[in-house]
Amino acid sequence: MAIARKQLVIAITGYVSTESAIQALRKGAYDYLAKPLDVDLVYSVVARALEKVRLQKDLQRSLEKSKRARNSS
């Protein structure tokens, strides 16, 4: 079973380049934002990141519950 990441990284930079964006995302950043920051965009990205974490936790719990059910049969 895969281990869920404990945190998501949102890269924020004042020096935007396609290369740095690709590098950040390849290294696992959840998203890449450029300064100056749009507060609404930051809020949206953080909300999506939190929803992803919640869904991953729900999936993990469901998988564990399913595994316990199979083992107790």
VENPEUR-V238927 format. One record per residue. N is the residue number from 0. PSI is psi in whole degrees, 0 to 359 (none if undefined). OMEGA is omega as a letter, one per 20 degrees, with the letter a starting at -180 (* if undefined). Layout:
BEGIN
{{N & PSI & OMEGA} {N & PSI & OMEGA}}
END
This chain:
BEGIN
{{0 & 138 & a} {1 & 148 & r} {2 & 127 & r} {3 & 144 & r} {4 & 146 & a} {5 & 344 & a} {6 & 157 & r} {7 & 144 & a} {8 & 130 & r} {9 & 111 & a} {10 & 132 & r} {11 & 129 & a} {12 & 153 & r} {13 & 354 & a} {14 & 84 & a} {15 & 134 & r} {16 & 150 & r} {17 & 319 & a} {18 & 315 & a} {19 & 326 & r} {20 & 313 & r} {21 & 317 & a} {22 & 315 & a} {23 & 315 & a} {24 & 322 & r} {25 & 328 & r} {26 & 0 & r} {27 & 5 & r} {28 & 140 & r} {29 & 320 & r} {30 & 171 & a} {31 & 117 & a} {32 & 146 & a} {33 & 144 & r} {34 & 151 & i} {35 & 143 & a} {36 & 140 & r} {37 & 117 & a} {38 & 320 & r} {39 & 322 & r} {40 & 316 & r} {41 & 313 & r} {42 & 315 & a} {43 & 315 & a} {44 & 316 & r} {45 & 319 & r} {46 & 317 & r} {47 & 321 & r} {48 & 316 & r} {49 & 322 & r} {50 & 321 & r} {51 & 316 & r} {52 & 316 & r} {53 & 315 & r} {54 & 321 & r} {55 & 319 & r} {56 & 318 & r} {57 & 316 & r} {58 & 316 & r} {59 & 315 & r} {60 & 318 & r} {61 & 318 & r} {62 & 318 & r} {63 & 320 & r} {64 & 317 & r} {65 & 319 & r} {66 & 317 & r} {67 & 320 & r} {68 & 318 & r} {69 & 321 & a} {70 & 333 & a} {71 & 354 & r} {72 & none & *}}
END
